[in-house]
Amino acid sequence: MPYYRSVGDVPRKRHVQHRAPDGSLYAEELVGIEGFSHDSALLYHRHLPTAIVAAEAVPPVDAGLAPNLPLLPVHLRTHALRTGADAVTGRTLLLANSDVRLSYVAATAPSPLYRDAVGDEVLYVESGAGVVETAYGILTVSEGDYVVLPTSTTYRVLPSGPDPLRLFVIEASGHVGPPRRYLSPRGQLLEHSPYCERDVRGPEGPLLVEGDDVDVLVRTRQGLTRYTYAHHPFDVVGWDGCNYPWIVSIHDFEPITGRLHQPPPVHQMFEGPGFVVCSFVPRLFDYHPLSIPAPYNHANVDSDEVLFYCGGDFMSRKGAGIEQGSITLHPAGFTHGPQPGSVEASIGATATEELAVMVDTFRPLDLSAAARATTAPDYPWSWSGRTR
């Protein structure tokens, strides 16, 4: 995030002696973006973060990714997927390209320790509650939270409560953050940004866990490796910097409205390499006397559009079978828009209670075997009123 924080026990200067009460030196770990030329965090460990005692390759799982051919709009029902897994190994990959992977999981079990060394991750909490433990400290999560986990953050997810922790997972191939147009040259969120630093939550204190010979699953561009560390990686007594895990809630996103229908960029929440993330939240509709609140038909010339429907009533999709947990894919090359009758029905409406997360990608998305298995077969023909 674009502002500096200091948590726990750190010395007055960087890279000077910092000793434990017994006189031993704490071990520094600099976690930096783009080598040493961008944001970083400096962590102080009780033990060497490099001390591995074993490593093994984890065989990959073939998700059965294949191009969306023939080119069709797609409706996926995520609530038809299994529950009871953990939030890391239990993810069901649905859509992917070389820039981003989109998965879903309904977790009830604690996850293993995990580190994604390919890119940042964003976990959107559809429902449920839990704790994300990280080397930086604890993040408590609930419905509507976006959890941004920087590349190479070691973490695990612990669901809490009687219901599954339902997560829409965005795995990037690089770094994710607020759109650049929201930021000043020095990184402050500007007045026109729909959220600001006051909405951001980060770890409030260190998380210290004892343990020896601890496994951590690590994802790299080459595949998965399971490392065994001599000591538990949650041994950080303090850290500072601008690169750390953080949360912002979709409910803190302040919508931008106007007299006429606003284009999708006003809903933007984050940007990543080759994609953007948008939040559709309850808001007032357009107030021109002749306005049409429903979106216009549009062709995604440069992007595939993914919408995850996570609450409320999405008026433009009535009649299409959209429900809580639905995901739609409207690919580049396909003109799409409101369902028949939605445009006329929207006239005179003053507000919407819809809640959705949108991911627009600038490369075509492939569908996994699991995605194809949960596809609603009649969705592509819902604009014509015919079935096949």
C-alpha positions in Angstrom: 0.0 0.0 0.0 1.1 3.6 -0.5 1.9 4.4 3.1 4.6 3.5 5.6 3.9 1.4 8.7 6.1 0.2 11.5 4.8 -2.8 13.6 6.5 -4.4 16.6 10.1 -4.2 17.6 12.4 -2.5 15.0 15.6 -0.6 15.6 16.1 3.1 15.0 18.1 2.6 11.7 18.0 0.0 9.0 20.7 -2.6 8.8 22.1 -2.0 12.2 22.5 -4.5 15.0 19.2 -5.5 16.5 19.5 -7.9 19.4 17.2 -10.1 21.3 17.1 -10.0 25.1 19.6 -12.9 25.2 22.0 -10.9 23.1 21.6 -12.8 19.9 21.1 -10.9 16.6 17.7 -10.9 15.0 17.9 -11.9 11.3 16.9 -9.3 8.8 14.8 -10.2 5.7 14.2 -7.5 3.1 11.1 -8.3 1.0 11.3 -6.0 -2.0 9.4 -5.3 -5.3 11.3 -5.0 -8.5 14.7 -5.8 -7.0 15.7 -2.9 -4.7 14.0 -0.1 -6.7 10.4 -0.2 -5.4 8.4 -0.7 -2.2 9.7 -3.1 0.4 9.3 -4.3 3.9 12.2 -5.1 6.4 11.4 -8.0 8.7 13.3 -9.1 11.8 13.2 -12.8 12.5 14.2 -14.7 15.7 15.7 -17.4 13.4 17.3 -17.5 10.0 14.5 -17.3 7.4 16.8 -19.2 5.0 17.2 -22.4 7.2 15.5 -25.1 5.2 16.1 -28.8 6.1 14.2 -30.5 3.3 12.5 -29.8 -0.1 10.3 -31.8 -2.4 8.5 -31.1 -5.6 4.7 -31.4 -5.4 3.2 -32.9 -8.6 1.0 -30.5 -10.5 -2.8 -31.0 -10.8 -4.0 -30.8 -14.4 -7.0 -28.4 -14.3 -8.0 -29.3 -17.9 -7.7 -25.7 -19.1 -9.0 -25.2 -22.7 -9.9 -22.2 -24.9 -13.5 -20.9 -24.8 -14.4 -22.3 -28.2 -16.9 -22.0 -29.7 -16.8 -18.5 -28.3 -19.7 -18.2 -25.9 -20.8 -16.3 -22.8 -20.6 -18.5 -19.8 -22.5 -18.8 -16.5 -20.9 -20.7 -13.7 -22.6 -21.7 -10.4 -19.9 -21.7 -7.7 -22.2 -22.9 -5.0 -22.5 -26.2 -6.8 -18.8 -26.8 -6.0 -17.8 -28.9 -3.1 -17.3 -27.5 0.4 -15.1 -28.7 3.3 -11.7 -28.1 1.9 -9.0 -25.6 3.0 -8.5 -22.2 1.4 -5.3 -23.1 -0.4 -5.2 -26.7 -1.6 -9.0 -26.8 -1.9 -9.3 -24.0 -4.5 -11.2 -24.9 -7.7 -9.5 -23.2 -10.6 -12.2 -21.9 -13.0 -10.7 -19.4 -15.4 -7.1 -18.6 -16.2 -4.6 -17.0 -18.7 -0.9 -16.1 -18.4 -1.7 -13.0 -16.3 -4.3 -14.2 -13.8 -6.0 -17.3 -12.3 -9.5 -17.1 -10.9 -10.6 -19.7 -8.4 -13.3 -20.4 -5.8 -13.3 -22.2 -2.5 -15.7 -22.8 0.3 -13.3 -23.6 3.2 -14.0 -25.2 6.5 -10.5 -26.5 7.4 -7.3 -24.7 8.2 -5.0 -24.3 5.3 -1.3 -25.3 5.2 1.3 -22.6 5.4 1.6 -21.2 1.9 3.6 -18.7 -0.1 2.8 -17.5 -3.6 6.1 -16.5 -5.2 4.5 -15.9 -8.7 2.5 -12.8 -7.8 0.1 -11.0 -5.4 -3.1 -12.7 -4.4 -6.5 -11.1 -3.7 -9.0 -13.1 -1.6 -12.5 -11.7 -1.7 -14.7 -13.0 1.1 -18.2 -13.7 -0.2 -19.4 -15.0 3.2 -18.2 -16.5 6.4 -15.4 -15.4 8.7 -11.9 -16.3 9.6 -8.4 -15.3 10.3 -5.5 -15.0 7.8 -2.3 -15.5 9.7 0.8 -14.1 8.1 4.5 -13.5 8.9 3.5 -9.8 9.4 0.7 -10.6 11.8 -3.0 -11.5 11.9 -5.8 -10.2 9.6 -9.3 -10.9 10.8 -11.7 -11.2 7.8 -15.4 -11.2 7.2 -18.0 -10.8 4.4 -17.0 -8.2 1.8 -13.3 -8.0 2.6 -10.7 -7.9 -0.1 -7.5 -9.4 1.4 -4.4 -8.3 -0.6 -1.4 -10.6 0.0 1.9 -9.4 -1.6 4.1 -11.8 -3.5 6.0 -14.2 -1.3 3.9 -13.5 1.9 3.9 -16.7 4.0 0.3 -17.2 5.3 -2.4 -19.6 6.2 -6.2 -19.2 6.4 -8.2 -20.4 9.4 -12.0 -20.3 8.9 -14.1 -19.6 12.0 -17.8 -20.0 12.8 -20.4 -22.6 11.7 -20.4 -21.6 8.0 -17.8 -22.1 5.3 -15.5 -19.3 4.5 -16.4 -18.7 0.8 -13.6 -17.0 -1.2 -13.3 -15.8 -4.7 -9.5 -16.0 -5.3 -7.5 -13.8 -7.8 -3.9 -15.0 -8.3 -1.9 -12.4 -10.3 1.3 -12.9 -12.2 2.7 -9.7 -10.7 1.7 -6.9 -8.3 -1.8 -5.6 -7.5 -2.7 -2.2 -6.1 -5.0 0.8 -6.4 -5.3 2.2 -9.9 -2.5 4.7 -10.6 -5.0 7.5 -11.4 -6.1 7.3 -7.7 -2.6 8.0 -6.4 -0.5 11.1 -6.1 3.1 11.0 -7.3 4.2 10.1 -3.8 1.6 7.4 -3.3 -1.3 9.0 -1.4 -4.8 8.1 -2.4 -6.3 11.3 -3.9 -9.6 13.0 -3.3 -11.3 11.4 -6.2 -10.4 7.9 -5.1 -13.5 5.9 -4.0 -11.5 4.6 -1.0 -8.6 6.0 1.1 -6.0 5.0 3.7 -8.6 5.3 6.5 -10.4 2.3 5.0 -7.3 0.1 4.9 -6.6 -2.4 7.7 -3.2 -4.2 8.2 -1.7 -6.4 10.9 -1.6 -4.6 14.2 1.2 -6.6 15.9 3.6 -9.4 15.4 2.5 -13.1 15.4 5.0 -15.3 17.1 4.6 -19.1 16.8 7.1 -21.7 18.1 7.8 -24.8 16.1 10.5 -26.9 14.5 10.6 -28.6 11.1 7.6 -26.7 9.7 6.3 -27.3 6.2 5.5 -24.4 3.8 4.0 -25.0 0.4 5.5 -22.5 -2.2 4.2 -21.8 -5.6 6.7 -20.6 -8.2 6.7 -20.2 -12.0 8.3 -23.7 -12.2 5.6 -25.3 -10.0 5.0 -26.3 -6.4 7.7 -27.0 -3.8 7.1 -28.1 -0.2 9.9 -26.7 2.0 10.6 -27.8 5.5 12.0 -25.0 7.6 14.1 -25.6 10.7 11.9 -23.1 12.6 8.4 -21.7 12.2 8.3 -18.8 9.7 6.0 -16.8 12.1 8.9 -15.6 14.2 9.0 -12.0 13.2 9.3 -9.6 16.2 8.9 -6.5 14.1 8.8 -5.1 10.6 8.4 -1.8 8.7 7.9 -0.5 5.2 5.2 -0.1 2.5 4.9 -3.7 1.3 2.6 -5.8 3.6 -0.7 -7.6 3.5 -3.8 -5.4 3.9 -7.6 -5.4 3.8 -10.1 -3.1 2.3 -13.9 -3.8 2.4 -16.2 -3.6 -0.6 -18.6 -1.9 1.8 -16.1 1.0 2.1 -16.0 1.6 -1.7 -17.8 4.9 -2.3 -19.6 4.7 -5.7 -19.2 7.4 -8.3 -22.6 8.3 -9.9 -23.8 10.8 -12.5 -26.8 12.2 -14.4 -26.2 9.5 -17.1 -25.0 5.9 -16.9 -21.3 5.8 -15.8 -18.8 3.5 -17.6 -17.2 0.5 -15.8 -13.9 2.3 -15.0 -15.7 4.3 -12.3 -16.1 1.0 -10.4 -12.4 0.1 -10.4 -10.9 -1.1 -7.2 -7.5 -2.5 -8.2 -5.2 -3.0 -11.2 -2.8 -5.8 -11.8 -0.7 -7.0 -14.8 -3.1 -7.6 -17.6 -6.3 -7.1 -15.6 -8.4 -4.8 -13.4 -10.8 -5.5 -10.5 -14.0 -3.5 -10.0 -16.6 -3.3 -7.2 -20.3 -2.9 -8.0 -21.9 -1.7 -4.8 -25.3 -0.3 -3.7 -25.7 3.2 -5.2 -28.1 5.8 -6.5 -29.0 5.5 -10.2 -28.6 8.2 -12.8 -30.7 11.3 -12.2 -31.1 12.8 -15.7 -34.9 12.9 -16.3 -34.6 10.7 -19.4 -31.8 8.4 -18.1 -31.8 4.7 -18.6 -30.2 3.1 -15.4 -29.6 -0.3 -17.1 -26.2 -0.6 -18.8 -26.1 -0.3 -22.6 -25.2 -3.2 -24.8 -21.4 -3.3 -25.2 -18.7 -5.2 -27.0 -15.6 -6.1 -25.0 -13.1 -5.2 -27.8 -10.0 -5.6 -25.7 -11.0 -7.7 -22.7 -12.8 -10.7 -21.3 -15.3 -9.6 -18.6 -15.9 -11.8 -15.5 -18.6 -10.9 -12.9 -18.9 -12.6 -9.6 -22.3 -11.9 -8.1 -22.0 -11.9 -4.3 -25.0 -10.1 -3.0 -28.1 -8.1 -3.6 -30.2 -7.9 -6.7 -28.5 -7.4 -10.1 -31.4 -5.9 -12.0 -29.8 -6.1 -15.5 -29.5 -9.9 -15.2 -33.1 -10.7 -14.3 -34.3 -13.7 -16.3 -30.8 -15.2 -16.9 -30.8 -17.5 -13.8 -28.1 -15.5 -12.0 -28.0 -16.3 -8.3 -25.8 -15.7 -5.3 -22.3 -17.1 -6.1 -22.8 -17.0 -9.9 -19.9 -16.1 -12.2 -20.4 -14.9 -15.7 -17.8 -14.7 -18.4 -18.6 -12.4 -21.4 -15.6 -12.8 -23.7 -14.0 -10.3 -26.1 -15.7 -10.7 -29.5 -19.2 -11.2 -27.9 -21.6 -8.2 -27.7 -23.5 -8.5 -24.4 -25.8 -6.4 -22.3 -28.9 -6.5 -20.1 -31.4 -9.4 -20.3 -34.4 -8.7 -22.5 -36.9 -6.5 -20.7 -34.3 -5.1 -18.2 -33.8 -1.8 -20.0 -37.4 -0.8 -20.0 -37.9 -2.1 -16.5 -35.0 0.0 -15.2 -36.5 3.3 -16.2 -37.6 5.2 -13.2 -35.6 3.2 -10.7 -33.7 5.3 -8.3 -31.2 2.9 -6.7 -29.7 -0.6 -6.8 -28.6 -2.9 -4.0 -26.4 -5.1 -6.2 -23.0 -6.3 -5.0 -20.5 -7.9 -7.4 -16.8 -8.2 -8.1 -15.7 -7.8 -11.7 -12.4 -8.9 -13.2 -11.6 -7.6 -16.7 -8.6 -9.3 -18.4 -6.8 -8.2 -21.5 -5.9 -11.7 -22.7 -8.5 -14.4 -23.4 -9.4 -16.7 -20.5 -9.4 -20.4 -20.7 -12.0 -22.5 -18.9 -11.1 -25.4 -16.6 -12.7 -28.8 -16.6 -14.4 -27.9 -13.3 -15.8 -24.7 -14.9 -17.3 -26.6 -17.8 -18.9 -29.0 -15.4 -20.8 -26.3 -13.5 -21.8 -24.3 -16.6 -25.5 -23.3 -17.0 -26.2 -24.7 -20.5 -28.9 -22.3 -21.5 -27.2 -19.0 -20.6 -25.7 -18.2 -24.0 -29.1 -18.3 -25.6 -30.9 -16.3 -22.8 -30.9 -13.0 -24.9 -32.8 -14.7 -27.7 -35.3 -16.5 -25.4 -34.4 -19.8 -27.0 -32.9 -23.0 -25.5 -30.7 -25.7 -27.0 
